[in-house]
Amino acid sequence: MSTKSPTLALVGATGAVGTVMIDIINGRESVPWGEIRLIASARSAGKKLMVRGEEHTVVELTPEAFDGVDVAMFDVPDEVSARWAPVAAERGAVAVDNSGAFRMDDEVPLVVPEVNADKVSRRPKGIIANPNCTTLSMMAALGALHREFGLTELVVASYQAASGAGQDGIDRLYAELEAVSGKGLGNKAGDVRHALEAAGLPLADSPFAGTPLAMNVVPSAGSYKGDGWFSEELKVRNESRKILGISDLKVSATCVRVPVVTTHSLAVHATFSSEVTVEAAHKVFEAQPSIVLVDDPENGRFPSPAEVVGADPTYVGRVRQALDFPNTLDFFVCGDNLRKGAALNTYEVAERVAAEL
Amino acid sequence: MSTKSPTLALVGATGAVGTVMIDIINGRESVPWGEIRLIASARSAGKKLMVRGEEHTVVELTPEAFDGVDVAMFDVPDEVSARWAPVAAERGAVAVDNSGAFRMDDEVPLVVPEVNADKVSRRPKGIIANPNCTTLSMMAALGALHREFGLTELVVASYQAASGAGQDGIDRLYAELEAVSGKGLGNKAGDVRHALEAAGLPLADSPFAGTPLAMNVVPSAGSYKGDGWFSEELKVRNESRKILGISDLKVSATCVRVPVVTTHSLAVHATFSSEVTVEAAHKVFEAQPSIVLVDDPENGRFPSPAEVVGADPTYVGRVRQALDFPNTLDFFVCGDNLRKGAALNTYEVAERVAAEL
C-alpha cells in the first residue's frame, strides 16, 4: 500500500444511484480515501454536494477530471461508461463500472465481494464491472449456498422496483400512484390507463414499456433481445454464470416490474448437486454477514420490500424444500436495488481495490 | 333434459364473487334457468338486487331455501360451504362450490370445463368443486399445452391481486393506496407501515399477513401449513395435479400478493415430455377459445392485469423456449381472479350441469 491516501472519483454523482452512493460514503465509519472527486455531465457541473461534512463542487466529465484519480466509480448509462471508463483507466485509475457496458467482457471481472473477491486483482483493462441490480439481489444468497451444495439449476421470477429504471422510474411511479388513488380504479380493463392519460401522464412517456405500473405489474424489464427474451432476463442468466463461475448453470428468469419504489424481490427455485435441507440452508445464511434471515412464516415473519428498503444486507426468507424436486430449495429474497444492488456493491469493490493499491 | 327449466340458486349473492356472478348472469345472451334464487346470510337477507332485468329479494340461508333448486352455486367461506353444500345436495340440488372445502375430496370432481368437463357427471356426493383462483388462472393454458405435449414439471411464481382476499382485501388496498400516495414514501424501511398506522390503518387489521400491500409485495397467501408452505402454494400443486389428472406432476409454487386490485398473474416455467416450440405453443393457445394470446414483446405487447381485468379469457404472453432446460417453456398469464378465477368457472360448470339435467 502506498503512503498517500488514494483519490476516489464518483462519475454520475447527481443521479439516482450516485445520490445513494454519497449516502453510503457519508455513512461509513472511516474511508480509505484522501480526495473524493464528484464528476457529472456539464449540465450538473458546478452543483455543490456535502460529502463527509465537506462541501464538494461537482466537476464536469472530461479526460482531465481523472488526473490523479486512483479509483473511479461509474454510475452512468451504458454508453457513457463505454466511452469514459477506458479514458479513466488510461489515465491510471481503476474504473469500477455499474453499467452493463463491460459485464460480459472476458477481460473485465464481474465482482460481488462476498462471492468472488479474488477476481478483483486480475483486471487487464483496468476496469471491474458491477452486476445488474436484479442479479445482485440474489447473489449473496446463491453464492453462499453454491459453496456448500453446488448450484446446478435456477428458475427465478422477479418483483422489480421502479427505481431500477432510475430517477425517471421513481418519479413516474409516484405520479401514477397519485393519479389513480382514491378513485376506486382497477376493476375494468383500461381504467388505470385512462386515469393516467386524463392526469396528463400519457403512457408513451413512461419508462415502463408503455404500460401502467400503478395498480399493475409489467412483465417487461430492459430492452427486447429477440426470441421472447428481455435484456434483464438474459443478464440474470449470463451474469449469474460469470459471478458464480458455473459456465453451464441452467437458468430461466422472468423479470416483472411491480409498483414498489425501491427494493427488488425474487422468488428463487434453486437446484443443487448435493442434498440440501432448510436447516442446512438456514445455517449457511446465518453464517453470511451480508445476509439477514427472516424466516418464521407461521408468525408472519418474512422479508418484504417496504421493510427492507434502505438496508445494506440481502434479506432471505420463505426457505422451503421443494416437495417434488430433489436437492431443491424455494426461497424469497429482497435487496435494496440502489444499495447492495448498485451503489453499495460498487463501493465495496472500490474499497477492495484501495486495499490493494 | 327435463321440460321444466331448472332452478338456479346463488349462495353468497352479496359477496365480492357473488356480485361478479350476478354481472356474469346479467351479461349472458341466454340462460337455461327458470327461477334464479339469491341466498345469503341473515344479515344480507331482504336486500334487493337486479338479475336479468328483474328485482330479486335475497333470501336467508336455511335448508328450505334449497327446496326445488336444481343447481346451487356457493361463493362463501370454506366453513359455510362445508356445512351447507351437503344440505343443498341432500335436498336434491347439485352444489357447485367455489370454496376450498371439497376440492381435494376424492368423491368430488374438481372441474375446469375446457380441461376436464367429462368429470362433471360423476359426482357421488352431489357436489362439484371449483378450483382456487390462482390455479384457475393458468389452467386453461396448461390444460391445452398438456394435451399436446404432456406436462411433467411446473415452477410457478404468482402476482396475486388483493381481491383474492375478498371485499376486505379490495377495501384495504384502496385505503392503503390513499394513505401513502403523494407523500414520497417507499425509500426507507418502515415508512409505508408508519404512514398506514398514522392514517388509522393498523397492520394488525390487514388481511395481508400484517404487512403493507401498497408500494410493497407480500410473499404470503392463504394460511400457514407447515414446512414453510402457505395454503395457496399447496393448492396450486394439489389442484393442478387433480384437474390435469397427473398424479405425479412435479410442482413448486411461490405465491406473492401484489398491489393490484383484481387479476392474478403467474410466471410459469413448464416442462413437457415431448419437444415444444414457441410456434407450436402459439398454435395451441390460438386454438383455445378461452385464451387470448398477446405476445409481441418487441412492440410492447404482453398481458398485464390493468388491461385484462374484467375479461373472461385467460391472457397469455411472453412465451419463450427456456434456454437451458429441454422441452421447457417460460410464459406469463393474466386472468381475472373474480371471473374465470371464481364466478365465471363456477357458472360454466353450473351450465354444464343444467345441460345434463
Boltz contact constraints between the chains, C-beta under 6 A:
constraints:
  - contact:
      token1: [A, 155]
      token2: [B, 155]
      max_distance: 6.0
  - contact:
      token1: [A, 155]
      token2: [B, 269]
      max_distance: 6.0
  - contact:
      token1: [A, 157]
      token2: [B, 157]
      max_distance: 6.0
  - contact:
      token1: [A, 157]
      token2: [B, 267]
      max_distance: 6.0
  - contact:
      token1: [A, 159]
      token2: [B, 217]
      max_distance: 6.0
  - contact:
      token1: [A, 177]
      token2: [B, 181]
      max_distance: 6.0
  - contact:
      token1: [A, 178]
      token2: [B, 181]
      max_distance: 6.0
  - contact:
      token1: [A, 178]
      token2: [B, 182]
      max_distance: 6.0
  - contact:
      token1: [A, 181]
      token2: [B, 177]
      max_distance: 6.0
  - contact:
      token1: [A, 181]
      token2: [B, 178]
      max_distance: 6.0
  - contact:
      token1: [A, 181]
      token2: [B, 181]
      max_distance: 6.0
  - contact:
      token1: [A, 182]
      token2: [B, 178]
      max_distance: 6.0
  - contact:
      token1: [A, 186]
      token2: [B, 261]
      max_distance: 6.0
  - contact:
      token1: [A, 187]
      token2: [B, 261]
      max_distance: 6.0
  - contact:
      token1: [A, 187]
      token2: [B, 262]
      max_distance: 6.0
  - contact:
      token1: [A, 188]
      token2: [B, 310]
      max_distance: 6.0
  - contact:
      token1: [A, 189]
      token2: [B, 307]
      max_distance: 6.0
  - contact:
      token1: [A, 189]
      token2: [B, 309]
      max_distance: 6.0
  - contact:
      token1: [A, 189]
      token2: [B, 310]
      max_distance: 6.0
  - contact:
      token1: [A, 192]
      token2: [B, 306]
      max_distance: 6.0
  - contact:
      token1: [A, 209]
      token2: [B, 300]
      max_distance: 6.0
  - contact:
      token1: [A, 210]
      token2: [B, 300]
      max_distance: 6.0
  - contact:
      token1: [A, 211]
      token2: [B, 304]
      max_distance: 6.0
  - contact:
      token1: [A, 212]
      token2: [B, 306]
      max_distance: 6.0
  - contact:
      token1: [A, 215]
      token2: [B, 260]
      max_distance: 6.0
  - contact:
      token1: [A, 216]
      token2: [B, 304]
      max_distance: 6.0
  - contact:
      token1: [A, 216]
      token2: [B, 305]
      max_distance: 6.0
  - contact:
      token1: [A, 216]
      token2: [B, 306]
      max_distance: 6.0
  - contact:
      token1: [A, 217]
      token2: [B, 159]
      max_distance: 6.0
  - contact:
      token1: [A, 217]
      token2: [B, 258]
      max_distance: 6.0
  - contact:
      token1: [A, 217]
      token2: [B, 265]
      max_distance: 6.0
  - contact:
      token1: [A, 218]
      token2: [B, 304]
      max_distance: 6.0
  - contact:
      token1: [A, 219]
      token2: [B, 302]
      max_distance: 6.0
  - contact:
      token1: [A, 219]
      token2: [B, 318]
      max_distance: 6.0
  - contact:
      token1: [A, 219]
      token2: [B, 332]
      max_distance: 6.0
  - contact:
      token1: [A, 224]
      token2: [B, 297]
      max_distance: 6.0
  - contact:
      token1: [A, 224]
      token2: [B, 298]
      max_distance: 6.0
  - contact:
      token1: [A, 228]
      token2: [B, 320]
      max_distance: 6.0
  - contact:
      token1: [A, 229]
      token2: [B, 320]
      max_distance: 6.0
  - contact:
      token1: [A, 250]
      token2: [B, 324]
      max_distance: 6.0
  - contact:
      token1: [A, 250]
      token2: [B, 325]
      max_distance: 6.0
  - contact:
      token1: [A, 251]
      token2: [B, 324]
      max_distance: 6.0
  - contact:
      token1: [A, 252]
      token2: [B, 269]
      max_distance: 6.0
  - contact:
      token1: [A, 252]
      token2: [B, 322]
      max_distance: 6.0
  - contact:
      token1: [A, 252]
      token2: [B, 330]
      max_distance: 6.0
  - contact:
      token1: [A, 254]
      token2: [B, 267]
      max_distance: 6.0
  - contact:
      token1: [A, 254]
      token2: [B, 330]
      max_distance: 6.0
  - contact:
      token1: [A, 258]
      token2: [B, 217]
      max_distance: 6.0
  - contact:
      token1: [A, 258]
      token2: [B, 258]
      max_distance: 6.0
  - contact:
      token1: [A, 259]
      token2: [B, 259]
      max_distance: 6.0
  - contact:
      token1: [A, 260]
      token2: [B, 215]
      max_distance: 6.0
  - contact:
      token1: [A, 261]
      token2: [B, 186]
      max_distance: 6.0
  - contact:
      token1: [A, 261]
      token2: [B, 187]
      max_distance: 6.0
  - contact:
      token1: [A, 262]
      token2: [B, 187]
      max_distance: 6.0
  - contact:
      token1: [A, 265]
      token2: [B, 217]
      max_distance: 6.0
  - contact:
      token1: [A, 267]
      token2: [B, 157]
      max_distance: 6.0
  - contact:
      token1: [A, 267]
      token2: [B, 254]
      max_distance: 6.0
  - contact:
      token1: [A, 269]
      token2: [B, 155]
      max_distance: 6.0
  - contact:
      token1: [A, 269]
      token2: [B, 252]
      max_distance: 6.0
  - contact:
      token1: [A, 297]
      token2: [B, 224]
      max_distance: 6.0
  - contact:
      token1: [A, 298]
      token2: [B, 224]
      max_distance: 6.0
  - contact:
      token1: [A, 300]
      token2: [B, 209]
      max_distance: 6.0
  - contact:
      token1: [A, 300]
      token2: [B, 210]
      max_distance: 6.0
  - contact:
      token1: [A, 302]
      token2: [B, 219]
      max_distance: 6.0
  - contact:
      token1: [A, 304]
      token2: [B, 211]
      max_distance: 6.0
  - contact:
      token1: [A, 304]
      token2: [B, 216]
      max_distance: 6.0
  - contact:
      token1: [A, 304]
      token2: [B, 218]
      max_distance: 6.0
  - contact:
      token1: [A, 305]
      token2: [B, 216]
      max_distance: 6.0
  - contact:
      token1: [A, 306]
      token2: [B, 192]
      max_distance: 6.0
  - contact:
      token1: [A, 306]
      token2: [B, 212]
      max_distance: 6.0
  - contact:
      token1: [A, 306]
      token2: [B, 216]
      max_distance: 6.0
  - contact:
      token1: [A, 307]
      token2: [B, 189]
      max_distance: 6.0
  - contact:
      token1: [A, 309]
      token2: [B, 189]
      max_distance: 6.0
  - contact:
      token1: [A, 310]
      token2: [B, 188]
      max_distance: 6.0
  - contact:
      token1: [A, 310]
      token2: [B, 189]
      max_distance: 6.0
  - contact:
      token1: [A, 318]
      token2: [B, 219]
      max_distance: 6.0
  - contact:
      token1: [A, 320]
      token2: [B, 228]
      max_distance: 6.0
  - contact:
      token1: [A, 320]
      token2: [B, 229]
      max_distance: 6.0
  - contact:
      token1: [A, 322]
      token2: [B, 252]
      max_distance: 6.0
  - contact:
      token1: [A, 324]
      token2: [B, 250]
      max_distance: 6.0
  - contact:
      token1: [A, 324]
      token2: [B, 251]
      max_distance: 6.0
  - contact:
      token1: [A, 325]
      token2: [B, 250]
      max_distance: 6.0
  - contact:
      token1: [A, 330]
      token2: [B, 252]
      max_distance: 6.0
  - contact:
      token1: [A, 330]
      token2: [B, 254]
      max_distance: 6.0
  - contact:
      token1: [A, 332]
      token2: [B, 219]
      max_distance: 6.0
